[in-house]
Amino acid sequence: MINYRFYPSLLNTFARYVRGGNLSAQELIDSINRVPTPTTAAQERGVSFEDAVVKGTNEDQFDPEVIKKVRKLLPRPIVDTQVYCQWEIDDVLFYGYVDLIGKFKAVDLKTTASYQAGRFLHNHQNLYLHALKRKGIKLMEYVITEFKPDGPTEVHVESYALTHPIDKQLEEIRLLKTFLEEHRPLITDKKIFVTPGEDADARRRSR
């Protein structure tokens, strides 16, 4: 029986909290409750860059060589984009949307101003692999474009296979359940808790 619905950005924010990443309990609760925050310039650039790479929208805003380099790293053919994924982990429905999939790998496009190797080692989007296993996906790849403020733009790739350990993510899922129960009166996002008899499916149409 599914009692909770969790998505990667929620779990990654919680992971930052657990690992002492300069986030207060109130800030975490605000994030859980999806309290609106202003979109940053970096977030806007990330969305624009993804649209430029995948859809060709306003691609003249970016260096054509960088666009070309990123596109070369995408699966060919691209089977689908913005693919809904869900995976049941005990009483949790883990769900989300991965940017695109090919025949054997899923790819998520990332942008950053400063990149460190292994940044997505314990990212909760790695769990998409297990949600997409039945579609034949065996690899989760992050294609990261590093827009350095004072240097050349660089493109990095991190790849994770189905055999990559996910113990840390699973432990953080257990810890998040405990945190939620301890703060349950403060949680206002209706999608986090699944009420008895409710359809657990978390697709956008149910929002």
Buried (B, 14 or more C-beta within 10 A) or exposed (E): EBBBBBBBEBBBBBBBBBEEEEBEEEBBBBBBEEEEEEEEEEEEBBEBBBBBBBEEEEBEEBEEEBBEBBBEBBBEEBBEBEBBBBBEBEEBBBBBBBBBBBEEBBBBBBBBEEBEEEBBEBBBBBBBBBBBEEBEBBBBBBBBBBBEEEEEBEBBEBEBEBEEEBEBBBEBBEBBBEBBEEEEEEBEBEBBBBEEEEEBBBEEEEE
